[in-house]
């Protein structure tokens, strides 16, 4: 393995290694930004769906409570 490493050192200069390293860092940063953007898009989608479900449930509960209150108001007073 060391032999391979030494042969690579002969193929690339220090400037080449530095350029490759800088390119790898830039690509890693771009991939990280893309991954975070995908994560937040997915999170936003899940949260939006949860909020929509909670709003529908709250609306149904409010309607049910309103109907219940109307029915109680129609009952004869004891």
Secondary structure, DSSP 8 states (H G I E B T S, - for coil): -HHHHHHHHHHS-HHHHHHHHHHHHHHHHHHHHHHHHHHHHHHHHHHHHHHHHHHHHHHHHHHHHHHHHHHHHHS---
